[in-house]
Structure formats: structure tokens, C-alpha cells
Amino acid sequence: MKHHALKFCLPALFIISFFIQPDKLSSQWVEQNSTTSFYLTSLYFFNENTGLIGTASPLPIINGITGGEIIRTTNGGTNWQRVLLDSNLRVRSFYFFDQNTGFAIGGSYISTGKLIKTTNGGLNWFTVIDVNIPPQYSHFYNMYFADTFTGYLSNFNGVYKTINGGTNWERVLNVNENVAEILSFKKLHFFDINTGIFLSDSGKIYKTNDAGNNWQINYVNYLTAFRDIAFIDNATGFAVGLQGKIYKTTNQGNSWQEISLGTSESFYSLSFTNTMTGYLTKDKGVLKTSDGGLSWQSVLQQNNDTLYASSFINSDIGYVSGTKGRIFKTTTGGVLGINIIGGEVPKEFSLNLNYPNPFNPTTNIKFAIPKAAFVRLAVYDMLGREVESLVNQQLTPGTYEVNWNAAKFSSGIYLYKLVTNDFQMVKKMSLIK
């Protein structure tokens, strides 16, 4: 009798639980407590454990504080400690020579530009440049050193150069930007002392071949506001910007081709861990490529957040951060063991019984989607509580298989549910230890 009662009540209980379950983050990304409500605009990790976050107040005044701060972790993001608070430093980026010596780059909303330096891994900071020259809009954005002595620093009006390791700077590129763009980023990338690229918010890509003495414009699109640039080798690279714009070059930036990813969501930070694997932060999430930028898939969806920054230790371990003090960490490359199997496009949606079943401690779940869709596959306990998110991303048509390792869970009946815009199905499986 009890068995029949449970069989009758379980579907109803499970359905009700889906109406009251909050939207949960995929388990391949773990949210950490940054201890701040500021925007997390820049990230830099020396290794898996030690890293820095640069922040910026989202409004001129928030909780009585303007500007930004630098916070630091030594245990992989479990705990963060504020090491600097500065009313004139909204941190735009970091640049480090090694685990001790580096710079934080930024400034105020309008006129103040600040460049600060650390020689002990970010514990303490001292000022290198502190300027307030309105209406020049002198705040800084990005830095790139071609060697120990020769470096380049971008600000609202162009590019500066140092030949003594950052002690003194001289402007080598002067550009006139629209004042309405002062809150934006301008990025640099150098291949060597002589050859480098500068991205402008006015939709221009500049290049120098003579150590910054002369700059030519190699691309112009006034509808694009560039945000980041990354190269996977000496010739092939990508530039990304607002409104879903991504551009590719295969000749070291001499020419660029726009690529459509089918979205108008803005892109902000681009990180490649090797020639094949890269991560792109954007409005509402993160995209990943595993084929050198030929295709991209969603690996994190955050509908109420913009993710501005990223820092990856390797192809598996990385961090992304953005609005409202939100930071997320992955140790699985953003995905959990999903593989596409078979070469034919399925005729319909399906969710197979897991195998083996019963199982201990791993089992495989196979499903099929006949068209491109955002797919969510999650595991629940008998009370309808989510215990593991296996898939939470955009997928192309195909048949997929996911492995679930339940080593950390106790014996019992578990439910797994597949959801797309056009399909949903629930099945049961038994873990016996």
C-alpha cells in the first residue's frame, strides 16, 4: 500500500517542486562571496589560490563610497580581503610581470587618472601616476609591456609609452574620443617592442610597426565599441565589443572580418588558455570555444548579471565576475562531461533511461534534440530539490550523453529532468551503494 501511495504522490510532488524552485546556477560554476557590492571590473589570478579583483562603484556614490577597491584572496576565492580603497580609482585592469610586481590601472569617472604599483603581490600599493587635468579625461584603461622596460598604457585620449619600466611615460598616440564614451575600455595588445594594436571606442583598430612612433588605422566601424582583444598565435586573434560584435584577423591585425554569433548581447572579456580553448564574458553569461573560435557555446547563463572580467589559470580552472559583486569559479572548464554521439540529426526530442541502473557511483544519461536549443538537464532528490546541474547551455542538434558521478550522494531514488523551450521529461534512477 505504501509503495502505491508513493508512486501516486511522487509525480505531483515533483511537479509542484518545479514551480517553487529558484533559478539555480549550474554546478560547474560556483558563486563566491566577494564581500562587495561594487562592479567587479577586473580580475587577475597568479595561480589557482592567489588572485586580485579590481572594483568600481556602479554609481558616483554607493553607500557613501565613490571610486573603487582592490580585494585579494589566497585560498581560491573562498575568502576575500580588501587591500585598497580609493575614491579616485575605479580599477580598469591589472598588469603583472611576476607574482610580486605589477600595476593596477584606472581612474575616476571623469578627470582623474591613476596608476598604482605593488611589489608584494598586491598586499600593498603605491602611486606611480596621479593626474587630474580636466577636461582632458586622463583616466587610464589598459597596459601592455613588450619587455621589462618597454611598455604601453592606454587612456581616454590615446596611448602612452615607457622605456624605463613604468617610471616615466610619454604620449605616442593622441586620439579625440567622444566625451560620452568616457566610461568605456580601450585595450592594447603587443607582439613585440615594435608591433602592437590599440582598440578604440570609436570603432577604430590602430596598429603600429615602429614602437608606437606611427599608427595606422586598419579597421573602422563606427557602430562598434570595442572591449577586448586576444590572440591565439602570432597571426590569429579576435576583437570583441558591444552589441554582440566579434571580429577575427589571421594576419596580425592588418585586416579584420566580422563574425556573427547570432546574438546582440554585448561582449566584454576574452580569454584564451591555448590555441583551441577560449572564454568570452557577456551580458547574461559566458561563451566557450573548443575549436579556436570557429564555434561558441553557452556554458553559463546569468539572466540578471553582466560579466565584465575573466581570469583563467588553465582550460579547467577560471573565474568570471561582473555586476553586483558577483564572481563565479569553475574547475571543470565550465561544463560537466557532456559528449555528442552519433552523426545524424534526431527526428524528435527524447530522454533515455540512464544506464547502468541501478548504479554505483556513475551512470550515463542520453538525450536527443532535433534543433538548436538551450538545454537544461538536472538531477533532483525525492523532495524535488536540485542536487546537481549536468547541462545548462545552448546545444546544436544531435544526440548527447552525460556522465553523472554520484560518489558524494547517498543511496536512494533520484530524478533527472530534461527541459528545453519545446520539451520536458522526467525519469527515475536508483543509486545503490
C-alpha positions as a Python dict, from the first residue, in 0.01 Angstrom:
ca = {
    (1, 'M'): (0, 0, 0),
    (2, 'K'): (280, 244, 89),
    (3, 'H'): (452, 166, -240),
    (4, 'H'): (138, 254, -440),
    (5, 'A'): (84, 573, -242),
    (6, 'L'): (439, 686, -311),
    (7, 'K'): (404, 605, -679),
    (8, 'F'): (86, 812, -696),
    (9, 'C'): (215, 1111, -498),
    (10, 'L'): (563, 1140, -643),
    (11, 'P'): (472, 1297, -982),
    (12, 'A'): (251, 1558, -815),
    (13, 'L'): (516, 1640, -557),
    (14, 'F'): (783, 1668, -825),
    (15, 'I'): (572, 1894, -1046),
    (16, 'I'): (490, 2125, -754),
    (17, 'S'): (855, 2147, -661),
    (18, 'F'): (942, 2287, -1004),
    (19, 'F'): (705, 2577, -952),
    (20, 'I'): (871, 2676, -625),
    (21, 'Q'): (1236, 2600, -710),
    (22, 'P'): (1450, 2916, -756),
    (23, 'D'): (1658, 2957, -1069),
    (24, 'K'): (1983, 2786, -972),
    (25, 'L'): (2335, 2824, -1101),
    (26, 'S'): (2490, 2532, -1285),
    (27, 'S'): (2711, 2331, -1055),
    (28, 'Q'): (3001, 2367, -1298),
    (29, 'W'): (3016, 2731, -1182),
    (30, 'V'): (3024, 2807, -810),
    (31, 'E'): (2936, 3157, -691),
    (32, 'Q'): (3178, 3302, -436),
    (33, 'N'): (3129, 3576, -180),
    (34, 'S'): (3333, 3873, -297),
    (35, 'T'): (3232, 4076, 14),
    (36, 'T'): (3148, 4381, -202),
    (37, 'S'): (2850, 4514, -397),
    (38, 'F'): (3069, 4712, -638),
    (39, 'Y'): (3108, 4610, -1001),
    (40, 'L'): (3394, 4359, -1035),
    (41, 'T'): (3558, 4511, -1342),
    (42, 'S'): (3895, 4335, -1347),
    (43, 'L'): (4042, 4001, -1241),
    (44, 'Y'): (4397, 3872, -1210),
    (45, 'F'): (4498, 3533, -1069),
    (46, 'F'): (4862, 3439, -1015),
    (47, 'N'): (4768, 3075, -959),
    (48, 'E'): (4465, 2873, -851),
    (49, 'N'): (4476, 3012, -497),
    (50, 'T'): (4602, 3370, -512),
    (51, 'G'): (4424, 3644, -705),
    (52, 'L'): (4303, 4003, -716),
    (53, 'I'): (3977, 4173, -805),
    (54, 'G'): (3956, 4537, -905),
    (55, 'T'): (3620, 4701, -844),
    (56, 'A'): (3431, 5015, -944),
    (57, 'S'): (3131, 5183, -786),
    (58, 'P'): (2833, 5146, -1025),
    (59, 'L'): (2715, 5497, -943),
    (60, 'P'): (2905, 5813, -844),
    (61, 'I'): (2805, 5737, -484),
    (62, 'I'): (2711, 5400, -338),
    (63, 'N'): (2681, 5352, 36),
    (64, 'G'): (2867, 5678, 78),
    (65, 'I'): (3170, 5547, -116),
    (66, 'T'): (3293, 5652, -459),
    (67, 'G'): (3570, 5508, -672),
    (68, 'G'): (3673, 5150, -620),
    (69, 'E'): (3882, 4899, -431),
    (70, 'I'): (4118, 4606, -467),
    (71, 'I'): (4037, 4281, -286),
    (72, 'R'): (4264, 3978, -258),
    (73, 'T'): (4230, 3603, -198),
    (74, 'T'): (4488, 3341, -106),
    (75, 'N'): (4254, 3040, -89),
    (76, 'G'): (4099, 3017, -433),
    (77, 'G'): (3827, 3273, -375),
    (78, 'T'): (3677, 3121, -61),
    (79, 'N'): (3765, 3438, 130),
    (80, 'W'): (3846, 3789, 10),
    (81, 'Q'): (4020, 4072, 194),
    (82, 'R'): (4017, 4439, 97),
    (83, 'V'): (4374, 4566, 49),
    (84, 'L'): (4292, 4909, -101),
    (85, 'L'): (4002, 5155, -110),
    (86, 'D'): (4043, 5472, -319),
    (87, 'S'): (3776, 5729, -406),
    (88, 'N'): (3961, 5818, -730),
    (89, 'L'): (4044, 5469, -852),
    (90, 'R'): (3783, 5271, -1040),
    (91, 'V'): (4008, 4979, -1136),
    (92, 'R'): (4003, 4903, -1508),
    (93, 'S'): (4272, 4636, -1537),
    (94, 'F'): (4582, 4474, -1387),
    (95, 'Y'): (4921, 4401, -1537),
    (96, 'F'): (5182, 4186, -1363),
    (97, 'F'): (5542, 4100, -1453),
    (98, 'D'): (5554, 3816, -1198),
    (99, 'Q'): (5381, 3709, -875),
    (100, 'N'): (5514, 4013, -688),
    (101, 'T'): (5544, 4311, -921),
    (102, 'G'): (5259, 4465, -1114),
    (103, 'F'): (5024, 4757, -1173),
    (104, 'A'): (4658, 4844, -1123),
    (105, 'I'): (4521, 5084, -1384),
    (106, 'G'): (4218, 5314, -1362),
    (107, 'G'): (4084, 5649, -1252),
    (108, 'S'): (3769, 5838, -1160),
    (109, 'Y'): (3456, 5881, -1369),
    (110, 'I'): (3582, 6191, -1546),
    (111, 'S'): (3914, 6361, -1488),
    (112, 'T'): (4145, 6166, -1257),
    (113, 'G'): (4384, 5905, -1391),
    (114, 'K'): (4571, 5674, -1153),
    (115, 'L'): (4842, 5418, -1200),
    (116, 'I'): (4949, 5232, -886),
    (117, 'K'): (5213, 4963, -833),
    (118, 'T'): (5276, 4671, -598),
    (119, 'T'): (5595, 4478, -530),
    (120, 'N'): (5448, 4220, -291),
    (121, 'G'): (5172, 4053, -488),
    (122, 'G'): (4905, 4313, -425),
    (123, 'L'): (4924, 4339, -46),
    (124, 'N'): (5045, 4700, -60),
    (125, 'W'): (5024, 4966, -330),
    (126, 'F'): (5194, 5298, -403),
    (127, 'T'): (5110, 5567, -658),
    (128, 'V'): (5308, 5599, -982),
    (129, 'I'): (5081, 5847, -1165),
    (130, 'D'): (4802, 6057, -1017),
    (131, 'V'): (4670, 6322, -1258),
    (132, 'N'): (4367, 6550, -1254),
    (133, 'I'): (4361, 6764, -1565),
    (134, 'P'): (4003, 6831, -1682),
    (135, 'P'): (3875, 6833, -1947),
    (136, 'Q'): (4148, 6604, -2078),
    (137, 'Y'): (3982, 6287, -1939),
    (138, 'S'): (4310, 6140, -1834),
    (139, 'H'): (4198, 5819, -1662),
    (140, 'F'): (4373, 5501, -1776),
    (141, 'Y'): (4239, 5171, -1907),
    (142, 'N'): (4494, 4911, -2004),
    (143, 'M'): (4866, 4830, -2006),
    (144, 'Y'): (5095, 4601, -2202),
    (145, 'F'): (5471, 4552, -2162),
    (146, 'A'): (5668, 4420, -2457),
    (147, 'D'): (5969, 4358, -2232),
    (148, 'T'): (6086, 4457, -1883),
    (149, 'F'): (6146, 4821, -1977),
    (150, 'T'): (5921, 4897, -2274),
    (151, 'G'): (5551, 4928, -2202),
    (152, 'Y'): (5239, 5097, -2333),
    (153, 'L'): (4950, 5249, -2139),
    (154, 'S'): (4612, 5346, -2284),
    (155, 'N'): (4393, 5631, -2165),
    (156, 'F'): (4087, 5817, -2291),
    (157, 'N'): (4288, 6021, -2540),
    (158, 'G'): (4534, 5765, -2669),
    (159, 'V'): (4847, 5568, -2582),
    (160, 'Y'): (5150, 5643, -2361),
    (161, 'K'): (5489, 5469, -2371),
    (162, 'T'): (5760, 5399, -2113),
    (163, 'I'): (6117, 5285, -2174),
    (164, 'N'): (6217, 5262, -1807),
    (165, 'G'): (5975, 5007, -1667),
    (166, 'G'): (5689, 5245, -1599),
    (167, 'T'): (5858, 5524, -1404),
    (168, 'N'): (5809, 5783, -1681),
    (169, 'W'): (5555, 5794, -1961),
    (170, 'E'): (5529, 5985, -2292),
    (171, 'R'): (5224, 6006, -2519),
    (172, 'V'): (5279, 5836, -2857),
    (173, 'L'): (4920, 5832, -2990),
    (174, 'N'): (4668, 6111, -2950),
    (175, 'V'): (4308, 6041, -3046),
    (176, 'N'): (3997, 6253, -2997),
    (177, 'E'): (3716, 6047, -2845),
    (178, 'N'): (3354, 6138, -2784),
    (179, 'V'): (3308, 6250, -2422),
    (180, 'A'): (3002, 6023, -2394),
    (181, 'E'): (3236, 5721, -2409),
    (182, 'I'): (3446, 5803, -2104),
    (183, 'L'): (3322, 5505, -1902),
    (184, 'S'): (3446, 5253, -2157),
    (185, 'F'): (3757, 5041, -2209),
    (186, 'K'): (4039, 5077, -2458),
    (187, 'K'): (4262, 4773, -2498),
    (188, 'L'): (4620, 4713, -2609),
    (189, 'H'): (4800, 4408, -2745),
    (190, 'F'): (5167, 4398, -2843),
    (191, 'F'): (5351, 4121, -3024),
    (192, 'D'): (5696, 4267, -2957),
    (193, 'I'): (5856, 4603, -2880),
    (194, 'N'): (5769, 4743, -3223),
    (195, 'T'): (5438, 4585, -3322),
    (196, 'G'): (5111, 4640, -3140),
    (197, 'I'): (4737, 4707, -3165),
    (198, 'F'): (4511, 4961, -2992),
    (199, 'L'): (4131, 4928, -2979),
    (200, 'S'): (3928, 5249, -2968),
    (201, 'D'): (3571, 5302, -2852),
    (202, 'S'): (3505, 5496, -3169),
    (203, 'G'): (3515, 5168, -3362),
    (204, 'K'): (3874, 5201, -3483),
    (205, 'I'): (4158, 4949, -3465),
    (206, 'Y'): (4504, 5111, -3475),
    (207, 'K'): (4834, 4934, -3540),
    (208, 'T'): (5196, 5036, -3500),
    (209, 'N'): (5501, 4869, -3655),
    (210, 'D'): (5763, 5111, -3524),
    (211, 'A'): (5738, 5107, -3144),
    (212, 'G'): (5447, 5348, -3129),
    (213, 'N'): (5602, 5633, -3327),
    (214, 'N'): (5341, 5598, -3601),
    (215, 'W'): (4995, 5439, -3602),
    (216, 'Q'): (4774, 5341, -3893),
    (217, 'I'): (4400, 5265, -3878),
    (218, 'N'): (4339, 4912, -4009),
    (219, 'Y'): (3967, 4890, -3934),
    (220, 'V'): (3679, 5132, -3882),
    (221, 'N'): (3321, 5058, -3780),
    (222, 'Y'): (3158, 5349, -3601),
    (223, 'L'): (2876, 5123, -3477),
    (224, 'T'): (3121, 4917, -3271),
    (225, 'A'): (3256, 4997, -2924),
    (226, 'F'): (3547, 4758, -2871),
    (227, 'R'): (3605, 4597, -2532),
    (228, 'D'): (3879, 4332, -2556),
    (229, 'I'): (4133, 4164, -2781),
    (230, 'A'): (4314, 3829, -2766),
    (231, 'F'): (4547, 3638, -2999),
    (232, 'I'): (4582, 3261, -3010),
    (233, 'D'): (4907, 3279, -3207),
    (234, 'N'): (5123, 3545, -3369),
    (235, 'A'): (4877, 3594, -3656),
    (236, 'T'): (4528, 3489, -3547),
    (237, 'G'): (4326, 3689, -3300),
    (238, 'F'): (3984, 3821, -3205),
    (239, 'A'): (3843, 4159, -3103),
    (240, 'V'): (3507, 4185, -2929),
    (241, 'G'): (3270, 4466, -2839),
    (242, 'L'): (2920, 4577, -2758),
    (243, 'Q'): (2603, 4463, -2934),
    (244, 'G'): (2738, 4113, -2999),
    (245, 'K'): (3029, 4219, -3219),
    (246, 'I'): (3323, 3985, -3272),
    (247, 'Y'): (3597, 4024, -3532),
    (248, 'K'): (3875, 3792, -3645),
    (249, 'T'): (4214, 3854, -3803),
    (250, 'T'): (4454, 3599, -3948),
    (251, 'N'): (4727, 3845, -4047),
    (252, 'Q'): (4826, 4008, -3717),
    (253, 'G'): (4556, 4272, -3732),
    (254, 'N'): (4618, 4409, -4080),
    (255, 'S'): (4260, 4322, -4174),
    (256, 'W'): (3952, 4209, -3982),
    (257, 'Q'): (3637, 4012, -4063),
    (258, 'E'): (3316, 4037, -3861),
    (259, 'I'): (3174, 3707, -3731),
    (260, 'S'): (2809, 3664, -3637),
    (261, 'L'): (2731, 3463, -3324),
    (262, 'G'): (2357, 3523, -3357),
    (263, 'T'): (2323, 3747, -3053),
    (264, 'S'): (2303, 4119, -2980),
    (265, 'E'): (2425, 4076, -2622),
    (266, 'S'): (2741, 4275, -2558),
    (267, 'F'): (3081, 4106, -2518),
    (268, 'Y'): (3333, 4228, -2261),
    (269, 'S'): (3626, 3999, -2181),
    (270, 'L'): (3805, 3744, -2398),
    (271, 'S'): (4047, 3483, -2255),
    (272, 'F'): (4225, 3202, -2442),
    (273, 'T'): (4404, 2932, -2240),
    (274, 'N'): (4552, 2768, -2551),
    (275, 'T'): (4506, 2785, -2928),
    (276, 'M'): (4175, 2596, -2911),
    (277, 'T'): (4008, 2688, -2581),
    (278, 'G'): (3870, 3033, -2506),
    (279, 'Y'): (3610, 3205, -2289),
    (280, 'L'): (3401, 3513, -2368),
    (281, 'T'): (3209, 3702, -2099),
    (282, 'K'): (2898, 3892, -2195),
    (283, 'D'): (2562, 4022, -2087),
    (284, 'K'): (2394, 3737, -1900),
    (285, 'G'): (2667, 3476, -1918),
    (286, 'V'): (2976, 3312, -2062),
    (287, 'L'): (3051, 3152, -2400),
    (288, 'K'): (3322, 2893, -2462),
    (289, 'T'): (3505, 2776, -2772),
    (290, 'S'): (3691, 2448, -2800),
    (291, 'D'): (3789, 2483, -3167),
    (292, 'G'): (3989, 2804, -3180),
    (293, 'G'): (3691, 3036, -3214),
    (294, 'L'): (3514, 2860, -3500),
    (295, 'S'): (3211, 2793, -3280),
    (296, 'W'): (3095, 2907, -2936),
    (297, 'Q'): (2856, 2752, -2684),
    (298, 'S'): (2693, 2892, -2373),
    (299, 'V'): (2842, 2747, -2054),
    (300, 'L'): (2696, 2991, -1801),
    (301, 'Q'): (2364, 3176, -1811),
    (302, 'Q'): (2304, 3456, -1559),
    (303, 'N'): (1994, 3644, -1670),
    (304, 'N'): (2031, 3933, -1425),
    (305, 'D'): (2407, 3993, -1448),
    (306, 'T'): (2663, 4139, -1683),
    (307, 'L'): (3001, 3966, -1661),
    (308, 'Y'): (3285, 4210, -1731),
    (309, 'A'): (3606, 4024, -1650),
    (310, 'S'): (3769, 3683, -1661),
    (311, 'S'): (4089, 3515, -1546),
    (312, 'F'): (4174, 3154, -1630),
    (313, 'I'): (4460, 2955, -1479),
    (314, 'N'): (4422, 2680, -1739),
    (315, 'S'): (4146, 2531, -1954),
    (316, 'D'): (3965, 2396, -1648),
    (317, 'I'): (4015, 2647, -1366),
    (318, 'G'): (3895, 3004, -1404),
    (319, 'Y'): (3694, 3293, -1269),
    (320, 'V'): (3445, 3541, -1418),
    (321, 'S'): (3300, 3849, -1248),
    (322, 'G'): (3063, 4138, -1307),
    (323, 'T'): (2779, 4344, -1166),
    (324, 'K'): (2657, 4348, -805),
    (325, 'G'): (2977, 4196, -671),
    (326, 'R'): (2914, 3864, -849),
    (327, 'I'): (3206, 3626, -905),
    (328, 'F'): (3190, 3266, -1025),
    (329, 'K'): (3453, 2992, -1033),
    (330, 'T'): (3479, 2679, -1243),
    (331, 'T'): (3714, 2383, -1203),
    (332, 'T'): (3567, 2186, -1495),
    (333, 'G'): (3614, 2430, -1781),
    (334, 'G'): (3255, 2542, -1739),
    (335, 'V'): (3100, 2211, -1847),
    (336, 'L'): (3035, 1872, -1690),
    (337, 'G'): (3125, 1574, -1909),
    (338, 'I'): (2883, 1620, -2197),
    (339, 'N'): (2965, 1447, -2527),
    (340, 'I'): (2786, 1444, -2861),
    (341, 'I'): (2743, 1094, -3006),
    (342, 'G'): (2619, 986, -3349),
    (343, 'G'): (2628, 1183, -3674),
    (344, 'E'): (2258, 1201, -3762),
    (345, 'V'): (2017, 1476, -3660),
    (346, 'P'): (1741, 1323, -3442),
    (347, 'K'): (1381, 1344, -3561),
    (348, 'E'): (1243, 1436, -3220),
    (349, 'F'): (1333, 1524, -2863),
    (350, 'S'): (1399, 1229, -2635),
    (351, 'L'): (1536, 1140, -2292),
    (352, 'N'): (1657, 783, -2242),
    (353, 'L'): (1669, 570, -1930),
    (354, 'N'): (2007, 601, -1765),
    (355, 'Y'): (2249, 310, -1779),
    (356, 'P'): (2351, 125, -1581),
    (357, 'N'): (2051, 142, -1350),
    (358, 'P'): (2079, 74, -1060),
    (359, 'F'): (2430, 223, -1049),
    (360, 'N'): (2723, 290, -815),
    (361, 'P'): (2854, 557, -836),
    (362, 'T'): (2841, 663, -1204),
    (363, 'T'): (2572, 639, -1468),
    (364, 'N'): (2518, 770, -1822),
    (365, 'I'): (2220, 972, -1942),
    (366, 'K'): (2149, 1002, -2313),
    (367, 'F'): (1918, 1257, -2474),
    (368, 'A'): (1848, 1390, -2823),
    (369, 'I'): (1747, 1732, -2960),
    (370, 'P'): (1634, 1776, -3322),
    (371, 'K'): (1713, 2150, -3339),
    (372, 'A'): (1934, 2409, -3172),
    (373, 'A'): (1804, 2478, -2822),
    (374, 'F'): (1900, 2593, -2477),
    (375, 'V'): (1907, 2270, -2279),
    (376, 'R'): (1886, 2214, -1907),
    (377, 'L'): (1941, 1869, -1756),
    (378, 'A'): (1939, 1845, -1376),
    (379, 'V'): (1920, 1580, -1105),
    (380, 'Y'): (1677, 1606, -813),
    (381, 'D'): (1616, 1417, -492),
    (382, 'M'): (1278, 1271, -393),
    (383, 'L'): (1169, 1603, -244),
    (384, 'G'): (1223, 1782, -571),
    (385, 'R'): (1540, 1961, -456),
    (386, 'E'): (1806, 2008, -722),
    (387, 'V'): (2127, 1826, -626),
    (388, 'E'): (2326, 1854, -949),
    (389, 'S'): (2304, 2050, -1274),
    (390, 'L'): (2451, 1846, -1559),
    (391, 'V'): (2373, 2063, -1862),
    (392, 'N'): (2279, 2430, -1875),
    (393, 'Q'): (2378, 2562, -2217),
    (394, 'Q'): (2292, 2615, -2581),
    (395, 'L'): (2337, 2297, -2787),
    (396, 'T'): (2328, 2221, -3158),
    (397, 'P'): (2108, 1937, -3295),
    (398, 'G'): (2236, 1592, -3205),
    (399, 'T'): (2236, 1303, -2962),
    (400, 'Y'): (2425, 1365, -2638),
    (401, 'E'): (2549, 1159, -2348),
    (402, 'V'): (2626, 1290, -2000),
    (403, 'N'): (2803, 1104, -1721),
    (404, 'W'): (2686, 1164, -1363),
    (405, 'N'): (2920, 1076, -1079),
    (406, 'A'): (2712, 1038, -762),
    (407, 'A'): (3001, 943, -532),
    (408, 'K'): (2917, 1224, -288),
    (409, 'F'): (2547, 1132, -264),
    (410, 'S'): (2373, 868, -52),
    (411, 'S'): (2183, 567, -181),
    (412, 'G'): (1828, 629, -298),
    (413, 'I'): (1595, 717, -582),
    (414, 'Y'): (1688, 1025, -785),
    (415, 'L'): (1504, 1204, -1064),
    (416, 'Y'): (1655, 1365, -1372),
    (417, 'K'): (1472, 1618, -1586),
    (418, 'L'): (1543, 1746, -1937),
    (419, 'V'): (1397, 2088, -2026),
    (420, 'T'): (1403, 2294, -2347),
    (421, 'N'): (1162, 2556, -2479),
    (422, 'D'): (967, 2283, -2662),
    (423, 'F'): (1015, 1974, -2450),
    (424, 'Q'): (1045, 1843, -2096),
    (425, 'M'): (1062, 1494, -1950),
    (426, 'V'): (1141, 1337, -1610),
    (427, 'K'): (1281, 989, -1538),
    (428, 'K'): (1390, 799, -1226),
    (429, 'M'): (1717, 625, -1141),
    (430, 'S'): (1849, 425, -843),
    (431, 'L'): (2180, 477, -666),
    (432, 'I'): (2277, 171, -461),
    (433, 'K'): (2594, 174, -252),
}
